[in-house]
Amino acid sequence: MSKKFYITTPIYYPSDKLHIGHTYCTVATDAMARYKRLTGCDVMFLTGTDEHGQKIEDKATAAGVTPQQFVDNIVEGEGGILDLWKLMNISNDRFIRTTDDYHVAAIQKIFRKMYDNGDIYKGSYKGKYCKPCESFWTESQLVDGKCPDCGRPVEDAEEEAYFFRLSKYADRVQHLLEDTDFLQPRSRVNEMVNNFIKPGLEDLCVSRTSFTWGVPVDFDPGHVVYVWVDALSNYITALGYLNDKYNDYDHYWPADYHFVGKEIVRFHSIIWPAMLMSMNEPLPKHVFGHGWLLLDGGKMSKSKGNVVDPYILAEKFGVDALRFFLMRTFPFGSDGNFSNELLIQTINTDLANDLGNLLSRTTAMVNKYFGGALPAGCKAPAAPQDCDSDLIAMASALRNTYEKDMEACAPHTALADVFKVIQRANKYIDETAPWALAKDMEANGARLAHVLYNLLETARICGILLIPFMPDSMTQLFAQIGADEAAQSWDSAAVWGSLSETAPITKGDNLFPRIDMDKALAELEAAAEAARKAALPPLEIEPFAAENVDFDTFCKSDFRAVKVKACTNVKKSDKLLKFTLDDGSGTDRQILSGIAKWYKPEDLVGKTLVAIINLPPRKMMGQESCGMLISAVHKEKGEEKLHLIMVDDAIPAGAKLC
């Protein structure tokens, strides 16, 4: 039986705006899973969504839907997470949602199991809470008073809660981190030990009572299981742990790798192993904390407005090119600076100039000089030259080097090694000058055939090793060079000469056309702007007036800046607010305005507004109104919206607008 390999991504929070940062980790995990399948492993690749918590409940309420409807739309709806993984050709074997019934039931059993073991107890939580990260922090852990992970403000939190005796496992977890290769890369270890364990590992809040969208604690229904117990346990519930949905826990667990972003390494390398210790279950073999994709020096984040849309990039440059760029350009354990310029440059240099050029030139020459098939005997010349031996030696040794890179979770290094061979093959074309050999086919035909075979065979070996990164494009490559199924296997990548000498060669379409940088950047900017506008809510504005107003009449209108001294509701009216205004004259002005639906009186005191003051007074609800406040009105999704025109408070009361 083939060796088993279980790999996971973190389960993703169902954000309503997915960006290239979400794609990065999943593509890396997919590449590793595809590599392991290529080598003959029995692979289980798991991903999914983390759907409970206060953030989801709040967003659903704001959207006017239930939490379940909210997450269903983002996970399964058009442009949602499942759509993105399909677009990016993600080959996950299983997808878990923490709202799945079997997972919910298993979480209740897991919580009960740790409680029965004496590792969960009831207490009261008081401290700082970051809602976006769903993390509790002590005062000493805050950075400048804000969440140390995301830098956002925290809020005071106090509620009855259950706690997990995380402190009980501090010594065992520290040993796991310091004395084994459990956490990778090694640079993450000191951060975890020095920042979290040595200062004193505190017990962990594992239930909440301030919201209801979560897994209920079945023996204390006022509590819901806090997100990290719920989310982390997906790695085992998805295999059938304490449920009947699946039955391969014993087959695949422990996981070989959890690939996670560095911001959640703490939860995976400290809390998760401690939970498993409490349940007396085996620990995963490795947690790998990769870096972030940065944009303009900062982490991509919807809340910061600096996200990059993978749909736009994939449509423009192709899914395989985007997958390749993510894995080729950034060392997997470190942060990487993303830019569209770098993406285009990488595609042009590596895929168009190097790989695409090698394939296009070679297949074209086979068709031109040999009618689409090389003659028998072309892979074993009577007198090989030094450049032949050099290329053959590099290509023959490539699989072993590549394998070491991939086993070390260094896909960027593996790809660099592949492209060294591709670059060597392009140099080999210049050294051997096939076009010159073709001038005398009688004398040089055998030599020319051998040169072209070497190029095809190099492309074949490199193509096999690129399957995990660009699976669809490599299928096209194999079709062009006539590689049968046996010549596409992992074993054949280590055997020079596996391509049939007389394989049918097809000059197909260029796999990776060169991109015009300036044109592409302009189109990306236009697409991003169009997407931004499309995301804005649909607006309806009042029709423009058909009748013109002459200039002299308009100039008679006296618009002034006015400052709100007081504002109150008008008794017996649910529409009117009464304003006491400083109009710069020294005498207060009273204006009534029907805007109570949109504004609270106390929110307007001190604001500088715009009023037209030379309208004749009129009575409203028995009170006099001297003028009119200027507002902007539109409809949004069928609902009328009103915005008072507010101006800079530095403008003095009574200043005339002209």
PyMOL commands that set and color helices and strands:
alter all, ss='L'
color gray80, all
select helices_A, chain A and resi 20-38+54-63+67-76+81-87+101-116+139-141+166-179+187-197+227-232+234-237+249-252+262-278+310-317+319-329+340-370+386-407+411-432+434-466+471-481+485-488+491-494+517-535+551-555+601-604
alter helices_A, ss='H'
color red, helices_A
select strands_A, chain A and resi 4-8+42-49+94-97+120-130+135-137+155-164+183-184+204-205+207-208+224-225+257-261+287-290+293-295+298-299+336-337+539-540+559-569+577-582+589-593+608-612+618-620+623-625+628-629+631-636+639-644+656-657
alter strands_A, ss='S'
color yellow, strands_A
deselect
rebuild
show_as cartoon
